[in-house]
Amino acid sequence: MTTELATIADLPIAPSKFATPEALSKLTTSSYISRIQLMGGNSEIVKEGKFPIGHFALVVGKTYEDLTSEFNAVVLAWRPKAMQFQPEILSSYDPESTLFKKFVERAASESNSGCGYGPEFLFWLPDYEKFGLFFCSNITARNEAPNIAALMRKVCTVRSELIKTKKYTWHGPRITKCDAEVKVPSIEVLSEILNKFCNPPAVEAEPAEQENRDR
């Protein structure tokens, strides 16, 4: 038996017959749908100079992918949502439930309540080939929500707009129709994601995050 060492190029290729790209994707891709956040001046990573102010981020865990200040999306579906951001992250989807009403009341009546509510939309981002959740949890976003709903199953352009009043300046989303031709996932993939999105548990807990969401 030779004692010579082989090079990497000499290694035999013997993949499992089950080791397909599709199998790898299913095993390594999280079932969690990333959320889309408009990063304002209150965001810690914006304050630290780690993310551009007024840009949208596709967020999963502690990873923030820059969608820039404008992106295209296919509006797939929406659902009602009320959420507590702290100390424990809880989401309620039943508008008639006590918890949902509690979060709405706190958001409407308390300053810095740590709660938000509004319609949450499921987007397909064709330029990134990813799904994203866009939660209209504050007044500015809720005011724009009807424009998103009007483009259901159509392509829209989501832009970041700087809004100024005599006392305050902040960024808000603006939605317009887009005539671009885009590709969407297969019916099988879409059906799976839509079924998950449209049939959430009554109450859903999420892992705690370091980054505070702009509300």
N, C-alpha and C positions, 0 to 999 in steps of 0.2 A: 504493500500500500504506500503510495507516495505521500511524502510529508510536506509537499509544496502547498502554499496558501493560494486559494483562488481569489480572483478579483470579483467585484460586484457584478461585472458584466458576464462573468462565467456562471452565475447562479441560475439554476433551472427555474423556469416559469411553470408553476403547477397550481393554478388557482382552483378553488372549489367551484364545482358546477353551479352552486347556489350563490356564488359571490358576484352578483350582477350589480351594475350601477344603481338600479332601482331598489335593490335590497339594501344597499349601503345608505341610500338617501332616507329610506324609511327608518333605519336603525339609528341614524345620527341626527335626524331633523326633529326638533322639539315640536310637540303638538300645540304648544303655546303660540298664539298669534301675537306678533309684535304690535305694540301700540305706537301711534303717531302723535308726537307732541310738538307744539309750536313753542320754541325755546325763547322765553322772555327774560327780562332783566332780573327777575327774582330767582332764576335758576342758579344753583351753586356752581355748576360747571361752566355756565356763562360768565359768572362773576370771576371765576378763576382763569378765564381766558382759554378754556379748553373746548369751547363750542361757540360758533358765531351766533350772536344775538339776532333774532328775527328769522332764523332758519328752522325748518322742520327736522325733527329727528325721528328715525325709526328705532324704537327702543325695545330691547329684550334683555332683561337682567340689568347689567351695568354697561352694556354695549350700546352706544349711540351712533347710528349711521346717519350721516348728513344727507338729507334730501334736498338741500339748498333752500332757497326762499320760494321755490315754485316746483310743483310736480303734477303729473297727470295721474288720474285714478279712474277705475271703473267702479261705480257705486253699485254694490251687490245687494245689500240689505241693511235694515236698521232695527234696533231694539231699544226700549226704554231702560234707563240705568240710573241708579242713585248710588253714590259711593262715599265711603268714609276713608280718607287718606291716612289718618293717624289717630291713635297710636297703632291700631291694627288695621290693615287694609281689608275692607269688606265691601263687596258689591251686591246690590239687590236689584232684581230685574222685574219684580212684580209690583206695579204701581199701586195695587190695592193692599199690599202688605204693610204691617205696622213699621217694619224696619225701613222700607222705602220712604214712607211718609215722614219718618223721623229724620232721615238724612236730608230730605228736601226742606223740611222746616228749619233745621239747623243751618243749612246753607243760605236760606232766604232771610233768616232773622239774626244770625250771629256773625259778627266780624271775625275773620280768621277762624272759621268754624272747623276747618279740616274736612269739609264735606263738599260734594258737588253733585249735580244732577243734570240730566238732559238726554237727548237721543245719542246713541252710539252707532256709528256706521261701520260696516265692513267694506273695506276697499281692496281692490286688486291693483297693484302698482306695476303696470306693464314694463316700465323702464328698468325695474329692479327684480321683476319676476317674483314678487313676494306679496303676501296679504298683510293688511294693517288695520288696526282698530282706531277710529277717530272719534273720540268721546267729546261731545259738545257740552262740557261741564260748567262753563261760565256764561255770563250774560252775552258777551260778544259772540261767542261761538253759537249759543242757542239762537240768537237773532239771525245767524247765517244758515242755520240748520234747514229751514224750509227750502232754500236754494239748492241744498244738497239732495234733499228728498225729491225735488222736482226732476232730478237727473238720474233717478233710479234706473239701473241697468243701462246706463249711458256713460260716456267718457266725460270727465270734468277736469278742469285745471284748478288746483288749489294753490292760492298765492298768499303770501304773508304781506299784510298791509300795516303800515305805521299809522296809528290813530292818535290824534292830538286834541286835547281840550285845554282850557285855560289853566287847569290844575294838574292834569295827568297826561302822560304819554305811554302808550303800550302798543303791542302788536296783536293783530287779530287776523283770522282767516277770511279770505274772500274766494268765492267759488263761482266759476263761469263754465259754460258749455265748451267742450273741445271737440273738434271735428276730426281728430287724428284717428287713423285706423290702427287698432291694437290687437294683439293676440291675447287670448285668455287660456287658463288651464283647461284640461279635459273635463267633460261632464262628470266623470267619476270623481275627480279631485274636488271640483266645485260643489258637488252634492255632499261630499263628506264634510267640507268646511262649513257650508251653509247649514247643514243639519246641526253641527256643533254650536254654531253661532246663534241660531234661532231657537235652540232648545237648551238654554243654560240652566243650571240649578237655581232654585229660588234665591239662595244666598251663596256667594262664592268668596272664599278667602284667598288672598295672594301673598306670596313671600314679601317680607319687608324689604324696602329698598332704601339705599342711602340718599339717593337724589330726591329732593322734594319736587313734586309736580307743580307747575304753574297753574294757578286756579283763577 
